[in-house]
Amino acid sequence: MPEAFRARRIFSLAGEAPARSRSALDAPLTALDDGVVIARSGIIESVEPYSLFRRGKKNGLRFHDLGDVCVAPGLINAHCHLELSHLAGKTARGQGFPAWLRSLVPLIKQPTSRHDLELAVTGALEQLFAAGVAHVGDVGSRFPALVSAIAESAAADRGAPYPLTHFLESFGFEGDRRIERGLSDGPAFGPDQAGEAPATASGVPFMPRVASLMTGRRRADSSIAGHALYSTGPETLRTASYWSWERGRVFSLHLAESEDEDQCLRDGRGALFDIFNEAVLPADWKAPGFGPVRYAAELHLLCPYTLAVHCVHCSPEDIERLALNGVNVCLCPRSNVYIGVGTAPAGAMAEAGVLLCLGTDGLTSNNDLNMQAEMAAAVNVYGLSPRAALRMASLNGAYALGLPRLGALAPGAAAVFSLLDSDYAGEL
């Protein structure tokens, strides 16, 4: 049955191209006052004034008056780590990247029951949905099938599309058999390390629907990520990047997140080098001798299919490289504040023509997964306009993840939208 949703104002972004400049980010938003979104089977048929809708035929149509609200496209959280949600609030904050990493690694190594993981991931998804998120670029390596099954179950309960692009993350310099298997035909997506069985923990049965979805399979909405240049072997990164490019999928990579990363790659020393030299870097590893963005360019990792995450410590030359190679950049302002790594040069990147989107990162480096709070942080931390932040969190994020039916409210698009916080909407 078709449905109609009326709102005081609809910021549809219909007909807009992804914003690759400061002027495009700041331009007036495509909007409609007192409008109606009409959808059938989850796909938008039209967005029109209520006055026009009222004169038309409404037989067999379910009508929803949302009241005095502002509607925008479903938001895109382009970078998150859902599988770490059970570690929320347990890591060091504001002390820099090495201290945060030293606090995180022992936590990751601790055994965790499937029940605890299920509760944490389910709660994280509820946070995302509550703030209007339609899709998440989720990065993980330990429990991809579990996270996928929970997301699939949550989407079914909401009558919404599957909400994840999952990036199977490669870590280390010895290769990853799952990545190697996946490269032949798209990342293997299960089973997870703890097996396929509908396990129990503390006497509580694992959610039956999730258990039924926990089957070994491959997903077209999955891809490959490298962790970072200092933690993943260059051959693995090159191969994964080429695999993604060849199939038109996104390749994700943490890039230029901290000064410690820059020092490690330039000089082969510093606190980050000390951490990874003990357990990850091979004995014959030598620093490439230049910073992360240039190193990524030397490895041919920078292209329009690359989603570079963080990009906090970028020189003007780095920004020019990102722009010339058409790299999409996901900024995580609250995560950077939480860890204490600095502030990304968002304005300079926008001026250079770099496409910017937003992500919350995970609950090990953020207080919550509220994308509207992330949009507000982009305004407060970077000095961007509220319009720019909305475009980054919708149209640009959808483009960066390759989601043609998301990011705008227009005929043919998925009928998923967000209700904007009234204070934020008032600034648009």
C-alpha positions as CSV (number, residue, x, y, z in Angstrom):
1,M,0.0,0.0,0.0
2,P,1.4,3.5,-0.9
3,E,2.1,5.8,2.0
4,A,2.3,9.6,2.3
5,F,4.3,11.5,4.9
6,R,3.6,15.2,5.5
7,A,6.1,17.5,7.2
8,R,6.4,21.3,7.8
9,R,9.5,21.4,5.8
10,I,11.3,18.8,3.6
11,F,15.0,19.3,2.8
12,S,15.0,16.9,-0.1
13,L,18.4,17.7,-1.7
14,A,16.7,16.4,-4.9
15,G,18.6,17.2,-8.1
16,E,21.8,18.2,-6.3
17,A,25.2,16.8,-7.2
18,P,27.6,15.7,-4.5
19,A,29.2,18.9,-3.0
20,R,32.9,19.1,-3.9
21,S,33.5,22.8,-3.0
22,R,33.0,25.2,-0.2
23,S,30.4,27.1,-2.3
24,A,28.5,23.9,-3.1
25,L,28.5,22.8,0.5
26,D,27.2,26.2,1.6
27,A,24.6,26.7,-1.2
28,P,20.9,26.9,-0.2
29,L,19.4,23.5,0.3
30,T,16.7,22.1,-2.1
31,A,13.7,22.4,0.2
32,L,9.9,22.3,0.2
33,D,7.6,23.9,2.8
34,D,4.5,22.0,3.9
35,G,5.4,19.0,1.7
36,V,4.5,15.4,1.3
37,V,6.7,12.4,0.5
38,I,4.8,9.6,-1.3
39,A,6.3,6.2,-1.4
40,R,5.3,2.7,-2.5
41,S,7.1,-0.5,-1.4
42,G,9.9,1.6,0.2
43,I,10.6,3.6,-2.9
44,I,9.7,7.3,-3.3
45,E,7.2,8.1,-6.0
46,S,7.0,11.8,-5.6
47,V,7.8,14.7,-3.3
48,E,5.2,17.5,-3.7
49,P,3.4,20.4,-1.9
50,Y,0.7,19.3,0.4
51,S,-1.7,21.6,-1.4
52,L,-1.2,19.6,-4.6
53,F,-1.4,16.3,-2.8
54,R,-4.7,17.4,-1.1
55,R,-6.3,17.9,-4.5
56,G,-5.3,14.6,-5.8
57,K,-6.7,11.1,-5.3
58,K,-5.9,9.5,-2.0
59,N,-7.8,6.2,-2.3
60,G,-5.9,3.2,-0.8
61,L,-3.1,5.4,0.6
62,R,-2.0,5.4,4.2
63,F,-1.4,9.0,5.3
64,H,1.0,10.1,8.1
65,D,1.0,13.7,9.3
66,L,4.4,14.1,11.0
67,G,3.5,17.5,12.3
68,D,5.8,20.5,12.9
69,V,9.0,18.8,11.9
70,C,11.8,19.2,9.3
71,V,12.6,16.1,7.3
72,A,15.9,15.4,5.5
73,P,17.3,12.4,3.7
74,G,18.3,9.4,5.9
75,L,21.8,10.2,7.2
76,I,24.9,8.3,6.2
77,N,27.4,7.4,8.9
78,A,30.4,6.7,6.6
79,H,32.7,5.2,9.2
80,C,32.0,3.2,12.3
81,H,33.3,0.1,14.2
82,L,30.1,-1.6,15.4
83,E,31.9,-4.8,16.5
84,L,33.7,-2.8,19.3
85,S,30.5,-1.4,20.7
86,H,30.8,-3.6,23.9
87,L,33.9,-1.6,24.8
88,A,32.1,1.7,25.1
89,G,33.6,4.1,27.7
90,K,36.5,1.9,28.5
91,T,39.3,3.6,26.6
92,A,41.6,6.5,27.4
93,R,40.4,9.9,26.2
94,G,42.1,13.1,25.5
95,Q,45.6,11.7,26.0
96,G,46.7,11.2,22.4
97,F,46.7,8.3,20.0
98,P,49.4,6.0,21.6
99,A,47.7,6.2,25.0
100,W,44.3,5.5,23.5
101,L,45.7,2.5,21.5
102,R,47.5,1.1,24.6
103,S,44.1,1.2,26.4
104,L,42.2,-0.4,23.5
105,V,44.4,-3.4,22.6
106,P,44.1,-5.3,25.9
107,L,40.3,-4.8,25.8
108,I,40.1,-6.2,22.3
109,K,42.0,-9.3,23.4
110,Q,39.6,-10.1,26.2
111,P,37.1,-12.9,25.5
112,T,33.6,-11.7,24.9
113,S,30.3,-13.7,24.8
114,R,28.1,-13.6,21.8
115,H,25.3,-12.4,24.0
116,D,27.2,-9.4,25.2
117,L,28.2,-8.6,21.6
118,E,24.7,-8.9,20.4
119,L,23.3,-6.6,23.1
120,A,26.1,-4.0,22.4
121,V,25.7,-4.0,18.6
122,T,21.9,-4.0,18.9
123,G,22.1,-1.0,21.2
124,A,24.5,0.8,18.9
125,L,22.2,0.3,15.9
126,E,19.3,1.7,18.0
127,Q,21.4,4.8,18.7
128,L,22.1,5.2,15.0
129,F,18.5,4.7,13.9
130,A,17.2,7.1,16.6
131,A,19.3,9.9,15.1
132,G,18.0,9.3,11.6
133,V,20.8,7.1,10.2
134,A,19.9,5.1,7.1
135,H,23.2,3.5,6.3
136,V,26.5,2.8,8.0
137,G,30.0,2.2,6.6
138,D,31.0,-0.4,9.2
139,V,34.6,-1.5,9.5
140,G,35.5,-4.8,11.3
141,S,37.5,-7.9,11.2
142,R,36.5,-10.1,14.1
143,F,32.7,-10.5,13.9
144,P,31.5,-9.4,10.5
145,A,28.9,-12.1,10.1
146,L,27.4,-11.5,13.6
147,V,27.2,-7.7,13.0
148,S,25.6,-8.3,9.6
149,A,23.0,-10.7,11.0
150,I,22.0,-8.3,13.7
151,A,21.8,-5.4,11.2
152,E,19.7,-7.5,8.9
153,S,17.3,-8.5,11.7
154,A,17.0,-4.8,12.9
155,A,16.3,-3.7,9.3
156,A,13.6,-6.3,8.9
157,D,12.0,-5.2,12.1
158,R,11.9,-1.6,10.8
159,G,10.8,-2.5,7.3
160,A,13.9,-0.7,6.1
161,P,16.7,-1.6,3.6
162,Y,19.8,-3.5,4.9
163,P,21.7,-0.6,6.6
164,L,25.4,-1.6,6.3
165,T,28.3,-1.5,3.9
166,H,30.7,-3.8,5.7
167,F,34.4,-3.3,5.2
168,L,36.3,-6.5,6.1
169,E,39.5,-4.9,7.6
170,S,43.0,-6.4,7.1
171,F,45.5,-5.9,9.8
172,G,49.2,-7.0,10.0
173,F,52.0,-7.8,7.6
174,E,51.5,-11.5,7.2
175,G,48.4,-11.4,5.0
176,D,44.9,-12.4,6.0
177,R,43.4,-15.7,4.7
178,R,39.9,-14.2,4.8
179,I,41.0,-11.3,2.7
180,E,42.8,-13.6,0.3
181,R,39.7,-15.9,-0.1
182,G,37.6,-12.8,-0.5
183,L,39.7,-11.3,-3.2
184,S,38.6,-14.1,-5.5
185,D,35.0,-13.2,-5.4
186,G,34.1,-10.6,-2.8
187,P,34.9,-10.8,0.9
188,A,33.9,-13.9,2.7
189,F,31.4,-12.9,5.2
190,G,31.1,-15.7,7.7
191,P,31.3,-17.6,9.9
192,D,32.9,-15.6,12.6
193,Q,35.7,-16.7,14.9
194,A,33.4,-18.1,17.5
195,G,31.5,-20.2,15.0
196,E,28.0,-20.4,13.5
197,A,26.1,-22.1,16.2
198,P,23.3,-20.1,18.0
199,A,25.4,-19.9,21.1
200,T,24.2,-19.1,24.6
201,A,25.9,-17.0,27.2
202,S,25.0,-16.7,30.9
203,G,22.0,-18.9,30.3
204,V,20.5,-16.4,27.8
205,P,19.7,-17.9,24.3
206,F,21.2,-16.1,21.3
207,M,18.5,-14.2,19.3
208,P,16.9,-16.9,17.0
209,R,16.5,-14.7,13.9
210,V,20.2,-13.6,14.1
211,A,21.2,-17.3,14.6
212,S,19.3,-18.2,11.4
213,L,21.1,-15.5,9.5
214,M,24.5,-16.6,10.6
215,T,25.4,-18.6,7.6
216,G,28.6,-18.5,5.6
217,R,27.8,-16.3,2.5
218,R,29.2,-13.4,0.5
219,R,27.5,-10.0,0.3
220,A,27.6,-7.7,-2.6
221,D,27.4,-4.8,-0.1
222,S,30.7,-5.7,1.5
223,S,34.2,-4.6,0.6
224,I,37.7,-4.5,2.0
225,A,39.5,-2.0,4.2
226,G,43.1,-1.7,5.2
227,H,43.6,-0.7,8.8
228,A,46.4,1.8,8.2
229,L,49.7,2.3,6.5
230,Y,51.7,1.5,9.6
231,S,49.7,-1.6,10.5
232,T,48.8,-3.4,7.2
233,G,51.3,-4.7,4.7
234,P,51.7,-2.6,1.5
235,E,51.1,-5.6,-0.8
236,T,47.8,-6.4,0.9
237,L,46.8,-2.7,0.7
238,R,47.6,-2.5,-3.0
239,T,45.9,-5.8,-3.8
240,A,42.8,-4.8,-1.8
241,S,42.6,-1.4,-3.4
242,Y,42.9,-2.8,-6.9
243,W,40.3,-5.5,-6.2
244,S,37.9,-2.7,-5.0
245,W,38.6,-0.5,-8.0
246,E,38.1,-3.4,-10.5
247,R,34.7,-4.1,-9.0
248,G,33.5,-0.6,-8.5
249,R,33.5,-1.0,-4.7
250,V,34.9,1.4,-2.0
251,F,38.2,0.8,-0.4
252,S,38.6,2.3,3.1
253,L,41.7,3.2,5.0
254,H,42.5,5.1,8.2
255,L,44.8,7.9,7.0
256,A,46.8,10.7,8.6
257,E,44.9,10.4,11.9
258,S,47.7,11.5,14.3
259,E,51.1,13.1,14.4
260,D,52.4,9.8,15.8
261,E,51.5,8.2,12.5
262,D,53.4,10.8,10.5
263,Q,56.5,10.4,12.7
264,C,56.4,6.6,12.5
265,L,56.3,6.7,8.7
266,R,58.7,9.5,8.2
267,D,61.4,8.6,10.8
268,G,60.7,5.1,12.0
269,R,60.5,6.2,15.6
270,G,58.1,7.6,18.2
271,A,55.5,6.1,20.5
272,L,53.4,4.6,17.7
273,F,56.4,2.9,16.2
274,D,57.4,1.5,19.6
275,I,53.9,0.0,20.0
276,F,53.8,-1.7,16.6
277,N,57.5,-2.6,16.5
278,E,56.9,-4.9,19.4
279,A,54.2,-7.0,17.8
280,V,53.2,-6.1,14.3
281,L,56.0,-4.6,12.1
282,P,58.3,-7.2,10.5
283,A,62.0,-7.2,11.6
284,D,63.1,-5.8,8.2
285,W,60.5,-3.0,8.1
286,K,61.9,0.4,7.2
287,A,60.1,3.7,7.3
288,P,59.2,4.9,3.8
289,G,60.6,8.3,4.7
290,F,57.6,10.5,4.1
291,G,54.1,11.2,5.5
292,P,51.0,9.0,5.2
293,V,49.2,10.8,2.3
294,R,52.3,10.8,0.1
295,Y,53.0,7.1,1.1
296,A,49.4,6.2,0.1
297,A,50.0,7.9,-3.2
298,E,53.2,6.0,-3.8
299,L,51.4,2.8,-3.2
300,H,48.6,3.8,-5.7
301,L,46.0,3.8,-3.0
302,L,44.5,7.2,-3.8
303,C,41.7,7.1,-6.3
304,P,37.9,7.9,-6.5
305,Y,37.1,4.6,-5.0
306,T,39.1,5.3,-1.9
307,L,37.4,6.5,1.3
308,A,40.2,8.0,3.5
309,V,39.1,8.3,7.1
310,H,40.2,11.1,9.5
311,C,42.9,13.0,7.5
312,V,43.6,15.2,10.5
313,H,47.3,15.9,9.7
314,C,47.4,16.9,6.1
315,S,49.7,19.5,4.6
316,P,48.6,21.7,1.7
317,E,50.5,19.3,-0.6
318,D,48.6,16.4,0.9
319,I,45.3,18.1,0.4
320,E,46.2,18.8,-3.2
321,R,47.0,15.0,-3.7
322,L,43.7,14.0,-2.2
323,A,41.8,16.4,-4.5
324,L,43.7,15.6,-7.7
325,N,43.1,11.8,-7.1
326,G,39.4,12.3,-6.4
327,V,39.7,10.7,-2.9
328,N,36.6,10.9,-0.7
329,V,37.4,11.9,2.9
330,C,35.4,10.9,6.0
331,L,35.9,13.3,8.9
332,C,35.2,12.2,12.5
333,P,35.4,15.4,14.5
334,R,34.2,14.0,17.9
335,S,36.4,11.0,17.7
336,N,39.4,13.2,17.1
337,V,38.5,15.3,20.1
338,Y,37.9,12.2,22.2
339,I,41.4,10.7,21.4
340,G,43.1,14.1,21.3
341,V,44.7,13.9,17.8
342,G,43.9,17.4,16.6
343,T,41.5,19.0,14.1
344,A,41.3,18.1,10.4
345,P,41.7,21.0,7.9
346,A,38.1,20.6,6.7
347,G,37.8,24.1,5.3
348,A,41.0,23.8,3.3
349,M,39.9,20.4,1.9
350,A,36.6,21.8,0.9
351,E,38.2,24.7,-0.8
352,A,40.5,22.3,-2.7
353,G,37.5,20.3,-4.0
354,V,37.8,17.2,-1.8
355,L,34.5,15.5,-1.2
356,L,33.8,15.4,2.5
357,C,31.5,13.2,4.5
358,L,31.0,12.3,8.1
359,G,31.3,9.4,10.5
360,T,31.1,8.8,14.2
361,D,33.9,6.2,14.4
362,G,33.1,3.6,17.1
363,L,32.1,3.8,20.7
364,T,35.7,3.2,21.8
365,S,36.5,6.7,20.5
366,N,33.2,8.6,20.9
367,N,30.5,9.2,23.5
368,D,27.7,8.0,21.3
369,L,26.8,7.3,17.6
370,N,24.5,10.3,17.2
371,M,25.1,11.6,13.6
372,Q,23.2,14.8,14.3
373,A,25.6,15.5,17.1
374,E,28.4,14.8,14.6
375,M,26.9,17.3,12.3
376,A,26.8,19.9,15.0
377,A,30.4,19.1,15.8
378,A,31.4,19.7,12.2
379,V,29.9,23.1,12.6
380,N,31.5,23.9,15.9
381,V,34.9,22.3,15.4
382,Y,35.5,23.0,11.7
383,G,33.6,26.2,11.4
384,L,31.5,24.8,8.6
385,S,27.9,25.8,8.0
386,P,24.9,23.7,9.1
387,R,24.1,23.3,5.4
388,A,27.5,21.9,4.7
389,A,27.3,19.4,7.6
390,L,23.9,18.2,6.4
391,R,25.2,17.6,2.9
392,M,28.2,15.8,4.2
393,A,26.0,13.6,6.3
394,S,23.6,12.7,3.5
395,L,24.3,13.3,-0.2
396,N,28.1,13.2,0.1
397,G,28.1,10.2,2.4
398,A,25.9,8.3,0.0
399,Y,28.1,9.1,-2.9
400,A,31.3,8.2,-1.0
401,L,29.8,4.7,-0.2
402,G,28.3,4.2,-3.6
403,L,24.7,4.3,-2.6
404,P,22.7,5.8,-5.5
405,R,19.3,5.3,-3.8
406,L,20.2,7.2,-0.6
407,G,21.3,10.8,0.2
408,A,18.3,12.6,-1.3
409,L,14.5,12.4,-1.2
410,A,13.5,12.1,-4.9
411,P,11.5,9.8,-7.1
412,G,13.3,6.4,-7.3
413,A,15.2,6.9,-4.0
414,A,14.7,4.8,-1.0
415,A,12.0,6.1,1.3
416,V,14.2,6.6,4.4
417,F,14.5,10.0,6.0
418,S,15.5,11.7,9.2
419,L,13.7,14.1,11.4
420,L,16.1,16.9,12.2
421,D,16.6,18.3,15.6
422,S,14.6,21.5,15.8
423,D,17.6,23.7,16.9
424,Y,19.7,22.4,14.1
425,A,17.0,22.7,11.5
426,G,16.5,26.3,12.5
427,E,20.0,27.1,11.3
428,L,19.4,25.8,7.8
